[in-house]
Each structure stands twice: as structure tokens, then as C-alpha cells.
């Protein structure tokens, strides 16, 4: 299971890098085509928006894995060890519940809109909503892994501030 999860993480990281590059290149290409060749690129805004949505929701699990989510660590550092550990467990349980609910809602929304499509690119609605559904499932899994780690550790994670 661990090897499969590591492979998924590696693929998601690569996809995230690709989406970030596309997010930068799409407006750049539109500016060049419109400004230099006077040829507008139809649907570039919608496609750029789609790349942004994909990047945000698919990369969120990797951000969680790397500890990049906002944690209010300064507040937690003021707490004694045992209540801080319980708070961290509670936060992770709430995260699992929230991300699972959002994934469920996304799948229900996709199911109810299978025949719809986006306006400009006429992209199927399920493809437009899929990053939200997949991203929330991955976030729930990563948060569950963090919960398992915190539970097995038996003590809270130490405060760590990473500036990069």
C-alpha cells in the first residue's frame, strides 16, 4: 500500500508541475498570439481557469503531506503537550470528515450534471468537476495518514515553521 501511495504522490507532483507550467504558458501564448500575430486564442481564459482549478485541488494533497497547510502553530505552541495532541487529532478528524463530505458532494454534482458542458470550450461538466472530486479524496486519504501518524506517535507534532 505504501509503495502505491508513494507512486500516486510522485505522479501528482509531476502533474502539478505540468499544470503550473501550463498555467503560465497559456496566458503567455494568448498574449503573443493576440499582440504579435493579431490572432485571438479562443477559450484561453476558460482553459487557464481549468488549469488553475486542477492545480489547486490536485496539489493540495501534496501540500498537506509536506506540512504546508495553515496550522496556527503559534497558538498550539502555547498549549500543554496532551491538549495539543488531542487538538491535533481533532483537527485531523475534522479534516477527514470535511474532505470526505466535499468529495461526496462533488461526485453527486457530477452525477447530476453528466449531460452539461462548459460554455466556451464545451468541456464535459464531469471533466471540469473531476479535479475537485479527486483532490478531496486524496486530501481525505493524506489527512487520514496524518491522523494515523499522530495517533501512533502518541504526542503532538512539534512546531515547525518552514520558509521556502
C-alpha positions as CSV (number, residue, x, y, z in Angstrom):
1,X,0.0,0.0,0.0
2,X,2.8,2.4,0.9
3,X,4.5,1.9,-2.5
4,X,1.3,2.6,-4.3
5,X,0.7,5.7,-2.3
6,X,4.2,6.9,-2.9
7,X,3.7,6.3,-6.7
8,X,0.5,8.3,-6.6
9,X,2.3,11.1,-4.7
10,X,5.1,11.2,-7.3
11,X,2.7,11.2,-10.2
12,X,0.6,14.0,-8.6
13,X,3.8,16.1,-8.0
14,X,4.7,15.7,-11.7
15,X,1.2,16.6,-12.8
16,X,1.3,19.6,-10.5
17,X,4.5,20.8,-12.1
18,X,3.0,20.4,-15.6
19,X,-0.2,22.2,-14.6
20,X,1.8,25.1,-13.1
21,X,3.8,25.4,-16.4
22,X,0.6,25.3,-18.4
23,X,-0.9,27.9,-16.1
24,X,1.9,30.3,-17.0
25,X,2.3,29.3,-20.7
26,X,-1.4,29.6,-21.6
27,X,-1.7,33.4,-20.9
28,X,1.7,33.9,-22.4
29,X,0.7,32.2,-25.6
30,X,-2.5,34.2,-25.7
31,X,-0.6,37.5,-25.3
32,X,1.9,36.6,-28.0
33,X,-0.8,35.4,-30.5
34,X,-3.0,38.4,-29.9
35,X,-0.3,41.0,-29.6
36,X,2.2,39.9,-32.3
37,X,0.0,37.9,-34.8
38,X,-3.3,39.6,-34.0
39,X,-4.9,36.2,-33.7
40,X,-7.0,35.7,-30.6
41,X,-6.9,32.4,-28.9
42,X,-10.5,31.3,-28.3
43,X,-11.1,29.7,-24.9
44,X,-7.7,30.5,-23.4
45,X,-9.3,32.1,-20.3
46,X,-11.5,29.1,-19.6
47,X,-8.6,26.7,-20.2
48,X,-6.4,28.8,-17.9
49,X,-9.1,28.7,-15.3
50,X,-9.4,24.9,-15.7
51,X,-5.6,24.5,-15.2
52,X,-5.8,26.6,-12.0
53,X,-8.6,24.6,-10.6
54,X,-6.7,21.3,-11.4
55,X,-3.6,22.7,-9.9
56,X,-5.2,23.8,-6.7
57,X,-7.2,20.7,-6.0
58,X,-4.8,18.1,-7.2
59,X,-1.7,19.6,-5.5
60,X,-3.5,20.2,-2.2
61,X,-2.8,16.6,-1.0
62,X,0.9,17.1,-1.6
63,X,0.9,20.4,0.3
64,X,-0.7,18.6,3.2
65,X,1.9,15.9,3.0
66,X,4.7,18.4,3.1
67,X,3.1,20.3,6.1
68,X,2.3,23.4,4.1
69,X,-1.2,23.9,5.2
70,X,-2.0,26.7,7.7
71,X,-1.9,25.1,11.2
72,X,-2.0,28.1,13.6
73,X,1.1,26.6,15.2
74,X,1.8,29.6,17.3
75,X,-1.5,29.1,19.2
76,X,-0.8,25.4,19.5
77,X,2.7,26.1,20.9
78,X,1.1,27.8,23.9
79,X,-0.8,24.7,24.9
80,X,0.5,21.9,27.1
81,X,1.5,18.7,25.3
82,X,-1.5,16.5,26.0
83,X,-4.2,19.0,25.0
84,X,-2.1,19.9,21.9
85,X,-2.0,16.3,20.9
86,X,-5.8,16.0,21.3
87,X,-6.3,19.2,19.4
88,X,-4.2,17.9,16.5
89,X,-6.1,14.6,16.5
90,X,-9.4,16.6,16.4
91,X,-8.2,18.8,13.6
92,X,-7.3,15.8,11.5
93,X,-10.6,14.0,12.2
94,X,-12.5,17.2,11.2
95,X,-10.3,17.4,8.1
96,X,-11.2,13.8,7.1
97,X,-14.9,14.5,7.6
98,X,-14.8,17.8,5.7
99,X,-12.8,16.4,2.7
100,X,-14.9,13.3,2.5
101,X,-18.1,15.4,2.5
102,X,-16.8,17.7,-0.2
103,X,-15.7,14.6,-2.3
104,X,-19.2,13.1,-1.9
105,X,-20.8,16.4,-2.8
106,X,-18.6,16.7,-5.9
107,X,-19.4,13.2,-7.0
108,X,-23.1,13.8,-6.5
109,X,-22.9,17.1,-8.5
110,X,-21.0,15.3,-11.3
111,X,-23.6,12.6,-11.4
112,X,-26.5,15.1,-11.7
113,X,-24.8,17.1,-14.5
114,X,-23.4,14.4,-16.8
115,X,-25.1,15.9,-19.8
116,X,-23.9,19.5,-19.2
117,X,-20.8,21.2,-20.5
118,X,-18.9,24.4,-20.1
119,X,-19.8,27.4,-22.2
120,X,-16.8,28.3,-24.3
121,X,-14.8,25.1,-24.7
122,X,-17.9,22.8,-24.4
123,X,-15.9,20.7,-22.0
124,X,-18.0,18.0,-20.3
125,X,-19.0,19.1,-16.8
126,X,-17.7,15.9,-15.2
127,X,-14.2,16.7,-16.5
128,X,-14.4,20.2,-15.1
129,X,-15.5,19.0,-11.7
130,X,-13.3,15.9,-11.6
131,X,-10.2,17.7,-10.1
132,X,-12.4,18.7,-7.1
133,X,-13.7,15.2,-6.5
134,X,-10.3,13.5,-6.9
135,X,-8.5,16.2,-4.9
136,X,-10.9,15.9,-2.0
137,X,-10.5,12.1,-2.0
138,X,-6.7,12.5,-2.0
139,X,-6.9,15.1,0.8
140,X,-9.0,12.8,2.9
141,X,-6.5,10.0,2.4
142,X,-3.5,12.2,3.2
143,X,-5.2,13.6,6.3
144,X,-6.1,10.0,7.4
145,X,-2.4,9.1,7.0
146,X,-1.5,12.2,9.2
147,X,-4.1,11.1,11.8
148,X,-2.6,7.6,11.9
149,X,0.9,9.1,12.3
150,X,-0.2,11.4,15.1
151,X,-2.1,8.7,16.9
152,X,0.8,6.2,16.7
153,X,3.2,8.8,17.8
154,X,1.2,9.5,21.0
155,X,2.4,13.0,21.3
156,X,1.8,16.2,19.3
157,X,3.9,17.3,16.3
158,X,6.4,19.9,17.3
159,X,6.0,23.4,16.0
160,X,7.9,23.8,12.7
161,X,8.0,26.8,10.5
162,X,9.3,26.2,7.1
163,X,10.1,29.3,5.0
164,X,11.0,28.4,1.4
